[in-house]
């Protein structure tokens, strides 16, 4: 359930896209304030509009900019078509980036907020420019002002500006911004971002409950209840949920999420992160066959049109990994193995780590430990962050555990352990060390930063699908581990509620 915010592309291209999405809100969000400078009369408004439009369509900012400067404070245009007037102000800012640089554009975007025709869209553009300039604190200040000044239309703020700000500011500032956005009814539009925003809301819910702010807490609860992947975490946390109140039945929510994302993908078939989110939802609902059909359809589109035509093309290795997992869960182990083998021939180095780890896990589950370890040659170790290094060590440790290679197992175990002493319990289970696995799981239970992950681990959902005798034995060992009295006692002490769910985590 881990998603990364996509990197910003070239500034000019993104601003054009942002303007297209954000520049036409209803005029109910227009503030009535005195303009910074009194607008001058413009008898040539119609001519200026035609000339500016022609110059922009021809990509001639040098010709358009002087005309756009005249339209900036044109009272006739502002009165007759305020939406178009704001679009032309955006175009002036865009041309200013191209001809005079970002600092000049930033100054102009700041001035645009004082314009009598400014709407929340003007704030959205300024936040984007500040984020592009790595001025995250300033972006947060403008976002807070936008939500306060245009509370009735703050829901129109775009995903890029809101999420870009929330994910880059410090925790306390993020909580303040998120609370304001929640009160204003803001919702993310891109379904591939639902997990991220709802994880943030989960933190917001805990903060609101701690502050005894029931109104805000209820707003967070309502949104979290519409996410079948996050709702179980909230229901497993005794600090924010009542163990004596049964949770809602999540299948209708999950099916609605699937339907909504299917509609989104049908209209946006080039959104690969959105497709991966859909596959995640369908696997949770045990709709693997349908997910495989849809994934095969998109993979065919990629073959025909080229990967460069799709959003986030670096997602491709993970799509192949997703397909292999679907085949495995459908009992098509040999097809999955063939797919992994073919993929591994070309998916090497940077950007393929998740695919390689999945393949190694798959081989280890088949008892082919040496083949799994040989895949280390596909990894670019210079590109790994600390978390990835620990993940690799954990997979290696699992293989060495099965191989009874004590020396290499101990080294891997040490490398897989975080500075705070946390280790994946699975490493111990691969070596048959149930006591070590229990201690590792209890350490996670007692660590606040692992709370969400641990809550999901302890929930009773549908069991994992075994594809080999070894994977079947491992699944049984995990199930037994969760039911140990010492593990259950630790969970109770940390106010973790263990519930039954009709989905597959």
Buried (B, 14 or more C-beta within 10 A) or exposed (E): BEBEBBEEEEBEEBBBBBBEBBBBBEEEBBBEEEBEEEBEEBEBBEEBBEBBBEBBEEEEBEBBBEBBBBBBBBBBBBEEBBBBBBBBBBBBBBBBBBEBEBEEBBEBBBBBBBBBBBBBBBBBBBBBBBBBBEBBEBBBBBBBBBBEBBBEBBBBBBBBBBBBBBBBBEEEBBBBBBBBBBBBEBEBEBBBBBBBBBBBBBBBBBBBBEEEBEEBBEBBBEBBBBBBBBBBBBBBBBBBBEBEEEBEEBEEBBBEBBEBBBEBBEEEBBBBBBBBBBBBBBBBBBBBEBBBEBBEEBBEBBEEEEEEEBBBBEBBBBBBBBBBBBBBBBEBBEBBBEBBEEBBEEBBEEBBBBBBBBBBBBBBBBEBBEBBBEBEEBBEEEEBEEEBEBBBBBBBBBBBBBBEBEEBBEBBBEBBBBEEEBBBBBBBBBBEBBEBBBBBBBBBBBBEEBBBEBBBBBBEBEEBBBBBEBBBEBBEBBEBBBEBEEBBEBBBEBBBBBBEBEBBB
